[in-house]
């Protein structure tokens, strides 16, 4: 199930599903560690002797966000129970405080007692071994801890009442299901402590007059120990949860509007999604600089691994988009992260954990009797590509100079040397989809872009020897791309080539990533070779269903939903579809030329999740989200395309003004 809502502050990240269950809680890094791991912290209601969880039959749930803010706006209504809940969730913009406001509405005409139940299925540090949960009577709170992670749970009603009841117990062990089961009769037994595989449930009781409402505030604070969480709990009590909610809402509204933009002819729907994308991307970025691909743990059902890693490619392209939007204070931390994790040889590994350690990988070091470097070279190249654009936009000379020796020069020297001596193309590495090893057009184009960036830095800093070296290598790579990766007969670029002994095998597969040839500067967008390639992508990879959208490549197997390859070459991906829009923007000369990319932006709006979240891909027949959601790269690509659209619109506007 995609994550419908995500909130965070760069240290603490929390995800909810569409049924209002908390499904992931990451701390102390975004993406590391997940203390829920896809289980459910649920919300239940007892009234008139009946009990129901919000993910059960009878509930009508709506999810979304307050406008321009990382405060959620959810609604859960059950006509049979005569109860409606209006819910706001947030993570404080600075402190590691999760806060929930629940407005409990009585839909019937007479006063009723309504009880609200909240469960806590934490497995601290991603294991259910050795946790302790207990009731602390000195503060009237629940605390769960293990080693150096400690949660404190508290709350009160608007009338000042704390917990009505609580229970601490064993979960999923020895026949015990968990304290959530104890809640279903509307009464918690009050067990005060449990050790091992544990959980807890609390309840609040409100007496709500007919057609009236009462408010409950509830919070969880997380830190390193008892004293820290008690101090944070005191902070919430002294400031007041309503005040913290208001300040957090205001902070994010100021943050998302800090760069004043004129949105020209873009609709409010596109502008709203653009701003929400900025906010969602921010939640996926650790304060130490790691830009995480996605944090939806449901993917564990399909692979015993997840997307909570920093892929340098995703990170670089997200940073590129954020710099366009005006957030260098975030992206500078990403480039510092890259400096720290760069291998001694000048390349980055497949992916990294949020703390900077090397992530898991399926790329072999030894294959068919040969030693090979288990990397995706485009990831190294795109860091330099994005960094040069960072400098062009913000002119922070001191910052980029500090990265020249440890990052730029080492990565560029690697790219110069890691080339086939005869072909002058990059040596074989894994492609951007992480599926095959060869020499690929996207990778080669990114290496060209990375080498041009390195040459620009060398020239800027007076290192003329390296400027000549990098510029010469870039020129050779460009010539080799045009010679070996363009097919005259097809009239377009090809996916790539494979070196098999002394032979070269060409892969003619139609690939959406051929877009990189113009994006990274190998050819202008209007070059006939590029025009024919992009037209082939639009004609050959557009899903010929009511859903539409561009597939990654012909006969894409990942989450495959159709064998009708002629009409459904693969599932539509948001990033691939928006690449087409980006190309149309680049070649546009008139307002009319911008109609096609604008139509694609509306396509994105039409296929977002209810809350505004963008998944990785969507079902080619139903449009439902597939794979992880939100995908950081999807939201960042929207940010990039909108900024390019606005820039081109302004250029056309200026031309029209000058003619007048």
CORUR-V575410 format. One record per residue. RES is the residue in one letter. SS is DSSP state (@ for helix, = for strand, . for the rest). PSI is psi in radians with two decimals (NA if undefined). OMEGA is omega in whole degrees, 0 to 359 (* if undefined). Layout:
BEGIN
RES,SS,PSI,OMEGA / RES,SS,PSI,OMEGA
END
This chain:
BEGIN
X,.,2.17,179 / X,.,2.69,176 / X,.,1.99,186 / X,.,-0.53,184 / X,=,2.43,176 / X,=,2.35,180 / X,=,2.60,181 / X,=,3.10,181 / X,.,0.24,180 / X,.,-0.24,172 / X,.,-0.72,182 / X,.,2.15,180 / X,=,2.31,181 / X,=,2.37,178 / X,=,2.54,175 / X,=,2.63,172 / X,.,3.14,185 / X,.,-0.26,178 / X,.,0.20,173 / X,.,0.26,173 / X,.,2.35,169 / X,=,2.16,187 / X,=,-0.41,180 / X,=,2.42,171 / X,=,1.98,183 / X,=,2.35,176 / X,=,2.48,8 / X,=,0.01,177 / X,=,2.65,169 / X,.,2.03,182 / X,.,-0.03,184 / X,=,2.05,2 / X,=,2.71,180 / X,=,1.86,187 / X,.,0.01,173 / X,.,-0.72,173 / X,.,0.57,177 / X,.,-0.17,172 / X,.,-3.05,187 / X,.,2.22,159 / X,=,1.86,195 / X,.,2.89,179 / X,=,2.20,180 / X,=,2.80,182 / X,=,2.33,171 / X,=,2.29,177 / X,=,2.43,177 / X,.,0.66,178 / X,.,0.09,180 / X,=,2.54,180 / X,=,2.52,177 / X,=,2.39,170 / X,=,2.65,185 / X,.,-0.13,175 / X,.,0.20,180 / X,.,2.96,182 / X,.,2.47,177 / X,.,-0.33,180 / X,.,2.39,172 / X,=,1.89,186 / X,=,2.42,174 / X,=,2.46,182 / X,.,2.55,178 / X,.,-2.91,181 / X,=,2.66,166 / X,.,2.53,185 / X,.,2.26,175 / X,.,0.62,182 / X,.,2.71,175 / X,.,0.72,171 / X,.,2.20,185 / X,=,2.80,175 / X,.,1.68,183 / X,=,2.73,180 / X,=,2.34,177 / X,=,2.14,184 / X,=,2.36,177 / X,=,1.78,184 / X,.,-0.57,179 / X,.,-0.68,178 / X,.,-0.29,183 / X,.,0.65,183 / X,=,2.42,173 / X,=,2.39,179 / X,=,2.25,169 / X,=,2.18,192 / X,=,2.34,170 / X,=,2.24,176 / X,=,2.54,177 / X,=,2.73,164 / X,=,2.27,180 / X,.,2.45,186 / X,.,-0.31,181 / X,.,-0.83,184 / X,.,2.74,182 / X,.,1.19,182 / X,=,2.16,169 / X,=,2.31,185 / X,=,2.38,177 / X,=,2.32,171 / X,=,2.20,179 / X,=,2.05,173 / X,=,1.97,185 / X,=,2.05,182 / X,=,2.30,174 / X,=,1.98,184 / X,.,-0.16,180 / X,.,3.01,188 / X,.,-0.17,185 / X,.,2.75,181 / X,.,2.44,180 / X,=,2.62,171 / X,=,2.16,179 / X,=,2.27,178 / X,=,2.36,179 / X,=,2.24,182 / X,=,2.41,178 / X,=,2.22,182 / X,=,2.74,182 / X,=,1.69,181 / X,.,1.20,179 / X,.,2.39,167 / X,.,1.61,191 / X,@,2.41,182 / X,@,0.52,173 / X,@,0.42,173 / X,.,2.53,181 / X,.,0.31,180 / X,.,2.20,170 / X,.,0.30,175 / X,=,2.70,171 / X,=,2.34,174 / X,=,2.38,182 / X,=,2.77,173 / X,=,2.22,178 / X,=,1.82,184 / X,.,-0.38,181 / X,.,-0.49,180 / X,.,-0.13,185 / X,.,0.91,182 / X,=,2.88,171 / X,=,2.38,176 / X,=,2.31,172 / X,=,2.35,184 / X,=,2.80,168 / X,=,2.25,180 / X,.,-2.05,187 / X,.,0.41,174 / X,=,2.27,183 / X,=,2.24,176 / X,=,2.40,172 / X,=,2.31,185 / X,=,2.26,183 / X,=,3.06,177 / X,=,2.99,176 / X,=,2.83,175 / X,=,2.95,181 / X,.,-0.41,179 / X,.,0.00,174 / X,.,0.04,179 / X,.,2.41,176 / X,.,-2.59,178 / X,.,2.49,169 / X,.,-0.88,179 / X,=,2.97,178 / X,=,2.88,173 / X,=,2.38,173 / X,=,2.39,184 / X,=,-3.03,181 / X,=,2.51,178 / X,.,2.51,172 / X,.,0.72,178 / X,=,2.42,176 / X,.,0.54,179 / X,.,-0.12,179 / X,=,2.26,179 / X,.,-0.65,183 / X,.,2.86,183 / X,@,-0.27,176 / X,@,-0.58,179 / X,@,-0.60,178 / X,@,-0.48,184 / X,@,-0.38,194 / X,.,-0.14,171 / X,.,0.12,178 / X,.,0.13,186 / X,.,2.23,179 / X,.,2.42,191 / X,.,-0.23,172 / X,.,0.37,174 / X,.,2.32,193 / X,.,-0.25,182 / X,=,2.60,175 / X,=,2.63,183 / X,=,2.53,178 / X,=,-2.16,175 / X,.,1.75,194 / X,=,2.83,171 / X,=,3.12,177 / X,=,2.77,175 / X,=,2.46,175 / X,=,2.83,175 / X,=,2.68,172 / X,=,2.56,179 / X,=,2.23,176 / X,=,2.45,173 / X,=,1.97,189 / X,=,2.08,176 / X,.,2.81,179 / X,.,2.36,180 / X,.,0.56,181 / X,.,-3.02,185 / X,=,2.72,173 / X,=,2.76,184 / X,=,2.42,174 / X,=,2.37,171 / X,=,2.41,185 / X,=,2.45,180 / X,=,2.73,173 / X,=,2.25,173 / X,=,2.59,182 / X,=,2.38,178 / X,=,-2.76,190 / X,.,-0.25,182 / X,.,-3.13,184 / X,@,-0.86,185 / X,@,-0.69,182 / X,@,-0.78,182 / X,@,-0.55,176 / X,@,-0.70,177 / X,@,-0.71,179 / X,@,-0.64,176 / X,@,-0.72,177 / X,@,-0.63,178 / X,@,-0.78,179 / X,@,-0.77,182 / X,@,-0.69,183 / X,@,-0.67,180 / X,@,-0.58,183 / X,.,2.23,182 / X,@,-0.61,179 / X,@,-0.69,178 / X,@,-0.72,179 / X,@,-0.67,177 / X,@,-0.84,182 / X,@,-0.73,182 / X,@,-0.66,179 / X,@,-0.75,176 / X,@,-0.79,181 / X,@,-0.68,180 / X,@,-0.86,183 / X,@,-0.55,176 / X,@,-0.70,177 / X,@,-0.70,182 / X,@,-0.82,186 / X,@,-0.29,179 / X,.,0.29,187 / X,.,-0.45,173 / X,.,2.05,184 / X,.,2.11,181 / X,.,2.51,167 / X,.,2.15,186 / X,.,0.17,173 / X,.,-2.14,186 / X,.,0.19,180 / X,.,2.44,182 / X,.,2.85,178 / X,@,-0.55,179 / X,@,-0.73,179 / X,@,-0.75,180 / X,@,-0.74,179 / X,@,-0.74,180 / X,@,-0.63,176 / X,@,-0.85,182 / X,@,-0.69,177 / X,@,-0.63,178 / X,@,-0.72,176 / X,@,-0.78,181 / X,@,-0.77,180 / X,@,-0.74,177 / X,@,-0.72,180 / X,@,-0.64,180 / X,@,-0.43,184 / X,.,0.13,183 / X,=,2.14,179 / X,.,2.57,181 / X,.,-0.25,175 / X,.,-0.01,173 / X,.,-0.29,182 / X,.,2.19,175 / X,=,1.96,189 / X,.,2.46,186 / X,.,-0.81,179 / X,=,2.76,182 / X,.,0.66,179 / X,.,1.82,187 / X,@,-0.10,178 / X,@,-0.36,178 / X,@,-0.31,178 / X,@,-0.34,177 / X,@,-0.42,185 / X,.,-0.56,177 / X,.,2.47,177 / X,.,0.85,174 / X,.,-3.12,190 / X,.,-3.03,180 / X,.,0.18,185 / X,.,1.01,179 / X,.,2.82,171 / X,=,1.77,168 / X,.,2.10,182 / X,@,-0.54,178 / X,@,-0.94,178 / X,@,-0.81,182 / X,@,-0.77,181 / X,@,-0.74,182 / X,@,-0.54,173 / X,@,-0.76,178 / X,@,-0.72,178 / X,@,-0.79,180 / X,@,-0.74,180 / X,@,-0.61,177 / X,@,-0.68,175 / X,@,-0.62,182 / X,@,-0.21,175 / X,.,0.68,182 / X,.,1.03,183 / X,@,-0.42,180 / X,@,-0.42,177 / X,@,-0.83,185 / X,@,-0.50,178 / X,@,-0.60,177 / X,@,-0.59,176 / X,@,-0.80,181 / X,@,-0.60,174 / X,@,-0.71,177 / X,@,-0.79,180 / X,@,-0.68,177 / X,@,-0.75,184 / X,@,-0.60,186 / X,@,-0.13,181 / X,.,2.27,178 / X,.,2.75,182 / X,.,-0.52,180 / X,.,-0.09,176 / X,.,0.20,180 / X,.,2.87,173 / X,.,2.61,177 / X,.,3.04,183 / X,.,-0.96,180 / X,.,2.91,186 / X,=,2.61,170 / X,.,2.77,181 / X,.,-0.43,180 / X,.,0.01,177 / X,.,-0.15,176 / X,.,2.75,183 / X,=,2.33,182 / X,.,3.06,179 / X,.,2.78,182 / X,.,2.68,173 / X,.,0.15,179 / X,.,2.11,183 / X,.,2.64,175 / X,.,-0.33,183 / X,=,2.13,186 / X,=,2.33,181 / X,.,0.71,177 / X,.,0.15,182 / X,=,2.49,173 / X,=,2.39,177 / X,.,2.69,179 / X,.,2.06,187 / X,.,1.20,184 / X,.,2.93,168 / X,.,1.83,192 / X,@,-0.45,178 / X,@,-0.47,181 / X,@,-0.69,177 / X,@,-0.80,185 / X,@,-0.71,187 / X,@,-0.41,174 / X,@,-0.80,180 / X,@,-0.68,177 / X,@,-0.85,181 / X,@,-0.64,182 / X,@,-0.66,178 / X,@,-0.70,178 / X,@,-0.60,173 / X,@,-0.81,180 / X,@,-0.74,181 / X,@,-0.63,183 / X,@,-0.60,190 / X,@,-0.22,174 / X,.,0.70,177 / X,.,1.45,186 / X,@,-0.75,181 / X,@,-0.69,181 / X,@,-0.91,184 / X,@,-0.56,177 / X,@,-0.64,180 / X,@,-0.33,179 / X,@,-0.11,187 / X,@,-0.88,182 / X,@,-0.89,188 / X,@,-0.35,185 / X,@,-1.06,188 / X,@,-0.93,184 / X,@,-0.76,181 / X,@,-0.76,180 / X,@,-0.73,181 / X,@,-0.74,178 / X,@,-0.69,177 / X,@,-0.82,183 / X,@,-0.61,176 / X,@,-0.78,186 / X,@,-0.52,185 / X,.,1.12,181 / X,=,2.67,177 / X,.,2.21,185 / X,.,-0.51,180 / X,.,-0.81,183 / X,.,-0.45,184 / X,.,0.06,175 / X,.,2.83,173 / X,=,2.57,174 / X,.,2.94,184 / X,.,2.43,171 / X,=,-3.13,182 / X,=,2.62,184 / X,.,3.03,183 / X,.,-0.37,177 / X,.,-0.04,173 / X,.,0.48,188 / X,.,-0.41,188 / X,.,2.72,181 / X,=,2.21,180 / X,=,-2.81,175 / X,=,1.93,190 / X,=,2.61,183 / X,@,-0.77,179 / X,@,-0.81,181 / X,@,-0.80,181 / X,@,-0.72,179 / X,@,-0.69,179 / X,@,-0.64,176 / X,@,-0.72,175 / X,@,-0.86,180 / X,@,-0.66,178 / X,@,-0.69,179 / X,@,-0.67,176 / X,@,-0.73,177 / X,@,-0.78,180 / X,@,-0.71,177 / X,@,-0.72,178 / X,@,-0.75,178 / X,@,-0.76,180 / X,@,-0.75,178 / X,@,-0.75,180 / X,@,-0.68,186 / X,.,0.18,173 / X,.,0.28,178 / X,.,1.33,189 / X,@,-0.54,178 / X,@,-0.82,180 / X,@,-0.55,175 / X,@,-0.85,180 / X,@,-0.69,181 / X,@,-0.82,182 / X,@,-0.71,180 / X,@,-0.70,179 / X,@,-0.77,179 / X,@,-0.72,178 / X,@,-0.75,179 / X,@,-0.71,179 / X,@,-0.70,179 / X,@,-0.74,178 / X,@,-0.84,180 / X,@,-0.67,180 / X,@,-0.64,177 / X,@,-0.82,182 / X,@,-0.51,181 / X,@,-0.79,191 / X,@,-0.33,187 / X,.,0.16,174 / X,=,2.34,181 / X,=,1.99,182 / X,.,-0.70,183 / X,.,-0.77,179 / X,.,-0.40,182 / X,.,0.52,180 / X,=,2.97,174 / X,=,2.73,180 / X,.,2.92,181 / X,.,-0.83,182 / X,=,-2.92,179 / X,=,2.76,178 / X,=,2.34,177 / X,=,2.04,181 / X,=,1.57,187 / X,.,-2.18,177 / X,.,0.01,184 / X,=,2.72,176 / X,=,2.14,176 / X,=,2.23,184 / X,=,2.39,178 / X,=,1.89,186 / X,.,0.08,184 / X,.,2.35,177 / X,.,2.16,189 / X,=,2.27,175 / X,@,-0.47,184 / X,@,-0.08,174 / X,@,-0.28,172 / X,@,-0.54,183 / X,@,-0.38,180 / X,@,-0.72,177 / X,@,-0.60,185 / X,@,-0.62,183 / X,.,0.17,167 / X,.,0.16,179 / X,.,-0.79,178 / X,.,2.67,171 / X,.,2.68,181 / X,.,-0.47,183 / X,.,-0.01,177 / X,.,2.38,182 / X,@,-0.66,179 / X,@,-0.67,181 / X,@,-0.71,179 / X,@,-0.81,180 / X,@,-0.65,179 / X,@,-0.82,181 / X,@,-0.60,176 / X,@,-0.67,177 / X,@,-0.69,178 / X,@,-0.81,181 / X,@,-0.74,182 / X,@,-0.64,188 / X,@,-0.37,184 / X,@,-0.06,176 / X,=,2.26,180 / X,.,2.11,184 / X,.,1.07,176 / X,.,3.12,177 / X,.,-0.39,181 / X,.,-0.83,182 / X,.,-2.86,181 / X,.,2.79,184 / X,=,2.32,174 / X,=,2.86,179 / X,.,-0.84,181 / X,=,2.96,182 / X,.,2.21,178 / X,.,0.87,177 / X,.,2.23,185 / X,.,-0.32,191 / X,.,2.04,185 / X,.,0.63,185 / X,.,2.35,183 / X,.,-0.03,183 / X,.,2.52,173 / X,.,-0.01,179 / X,.,1.30,189 / X,.,-0.54,181 / X,.,-0.62,181 / X,.,-0.49,180 / X,.,1.45,181 / X,.,-0.33,179 / X,.,3.03,177 / X,.,2.51,176 / X,=,2.33,175 / X,=,2.44,178 / X,@,-0.79,184 / X,@,-0.73,183 / X,@,-0.67,179 / X,@,-0.71,180 / X,@,-0.38,172 / X,@,-0.68,177 / X,@,-0.75,177 / X,@,-0.71,181 / X,@,-0.68,178 / X,@,-0.76,178 / X,@,-0.64,177 / X,@,-0.75,183 / X,@,-0.63,183 / X,@,-0.08,184 / X,.,2.45,177 / X,.,-0.28,182 / X,.,2.93,175 / X,.,-0.65,181 / X,.,-0.60,179 / X,.,-0.37,181 / X,@,-0.04,182 / X,@,-0.65,180 / X,@,-0.88,178 / X,@,-0.55,177 / X,@,-0.67,178 / X,@,-0.67,178 / X,@,-0.66,176 / X,@,-0.67,175 / X,@,-0.59,176 / X,@,-0.74,178 / X,@,-0.81,179 / X,@,-0.73,183 / X,@,-0.41,186 / X,.,0.20,172 / X,.,2.78,172 / X,.,2.90,182 / X,.,-0.66,184 / X,.,-0.16,184 / X,.,-0.03,178 / X,.,2.44,175 / X,.,2.24,178 / X,=,-3.12,175 / X,=,-0.83,183 / X,=,2.96,179 / X,=,2.78,180 / X,.,2.29,185 / X,.,-0.25,180 / X,.,-0.59,184 / X,.,-0.38,183 / X,.,0.05,180 / X,.,2.64,181 / X,=,2.49,177 / X,=,2.73,182 / X,=,-2.54,187 / X,=,2.69,173 / X,=,2.35,356 / X,.,2.61,171 / X,=,2.12,184 / X,@,-0.74,182 / X,@,-0.67,179 / X,@,-0.85,180 / X,@,-0.67,180 / X,@,-0.63,179 / X,@,-0.67,174 / X,@,-0.76,178 / X,@,-0.79,180 / X,@,-0.84,184 / X,@,-0.73,178 / X,@,-0.76,179 / X,@,-0.70,177 / X,@,-0.66,177 / X,@,-0.83,181 / X,@,-0.68,179 / X,@,-0.80,181 / X,@,-0.69,178 / X,@,-0.75,180 / X,@,-0.66,179 / X,@,-0.77,179 / X,@,-0.70,178 / X,@,-0.76,181 / X,@,-0.71,178 / X,@,-0.76,179 / X,@,-0.68,180 / X,@,-0.72,181 / X,@,-0.59,178 / X,@,-0.64,179 / X,.,NA,*
END
